[in-house]
């Protein structure tokens, strides 16, 4: 595994920082998706064909649902990637991610809490970011 380029490293760090928000957003998108899907009427062949579709409330809801599905899929992809990463790491590296990326602690504080040196922190971080980049296909 080679060293990550700076843009990929930054992107992976951003994904880790945004994970708690993405997880909440995913739950909200799921609720909204369910509400829209339930409000859409089910088409049957017995229903008359309507010529007017532009501006139609059902059509607008269907388009909104389509866009919502796309956003949900993208968010779910990143959330699943971070969850896969967390599931394959040992407890110390998971704790590093939680403290530094989710809780926003500075490097020195995370190293102190985990009882590791700053050098070890950076080595763990490089390994974590490489795993996440690989999981994301970068």
Secondary structure, 3 states (H helix, E strand, C coil): CCCCCHHHHHHHHHHHHHHHHHHHHHHHHHHHHHHHHHHCCCCCCCCCCCCCCCCCHHHHHHHHHHHHHHHHHHHHHHHHHHHHHHHHCCHHHHHHHHHHHHCCCCHHHHHHHHCCCHHHHHHHHHHHHHHHHHHHCC
